[in-house]
Amino acid sequence: QVQLVESGGGLVQAGRSLRLSCAASGSLFNINAMGWYRQAPGKQRELVATMPNSGVTNYADSVKGRCTISRDNAKNTVYLQMNSLKPEDTAVYYCNAVATMRVGAIRDYWGQGTQVTVST
C-alpha cells in the first residue's frame, strides 16, 4: 500500500505564493504518476496539475502560468509551487499518486488533503 502525506497549506493573501509538498511511502509499489487535485465547497474535485514519469506535465487552464509541478523521484515526493494566488484558488488540495503494485495491480492513492485559503 501507499501512504501520501501532504504539507504546505495555509492562509495567504491574494497575490502571494505557496508551495505544497507530498511524500509517498509504503512498500511493494512503483509510482507511475503524481499530481494535485482540489475541491472547493459545493464543487467536484478537479485536476490542478499532474506529472507522470515521462515528465510531461498537465495543468488546468485556470492555473497555467501561475503554478509549477515538480517531482523528486528519489524521495517519491511531488511539489506544487503556486504563485499569484487568487481567492478562487481557495480549496482543499489533494495529493494523488498512481502506482503499480508488485503483484501487478494499478491503483490510485489519495492524501487526506490540505486546506488552502486565499483572502482578499
C-alpha positions, 0 to 999 in steps of 0.5 A, spaced: 500 500 500 501 507 499 501 512 504 501 520 501 502 525 506 501 532 504 504 539 507 504 546 505 497 549 506 495 555 509 492 562 509 495 567 504 493 573 501 491 574 494 497 575 490 502 571 494 505 564 493 505 557 496 508 551 495 505 544 497 509 538 498 507 530 498 511 524 500 509 517 498 511 511 502 509 504 503 512 498 500 511 493 494 509 499 489 512 503 483 509 510 482 507 511 475 504 518 476 503 524 481 499 530 481 494 535 485 487 535 485 482 540 489 475 541 491 472 547 493 465 547 497 459 545 493 464 543 487 467 536 484 474 535 485 478 537 479 485 536 476 490 542 478 496 539 475 499 532 474 506 529 472 507 522 470 514 519 469 515 521 462 515 528 465 510 531 461 506 535 465 498 537 465 495 543 468 488 546 468 487 552 464 485 556 470 492 555 473 497 555 467 502 560 468 501 561 475 503 554 478 509 549 477 509 541 478 515 538 480 517 531 482 523 528 486 523 521 484 528 519 489 524 521 495 517 519 491 515 526 493 511 531 488 511 539 489 506 544 487 509 551 487 503 556 486 504 563 485 499 569 484 494 566 488 487 568 487 481 567 492 478 562 487 484 558 488 481 557 495 480 549 496 482 543 499 488 540 495 489 533 494 495 529 493 494 523 488 499 518 486 498 512 481 502 506 482 503 499 480 503 494 485 508 488 485 503 483 484 501 487 478 495 491 480 494 499 478 491 503 483 490 510 485 492 513 492 489 519 495 492 524 501 487 526 506 488 533 503 490 540 505 486 546 506 488 552 502 485 559 503 486 565 499 483 572 502 482 578 499 
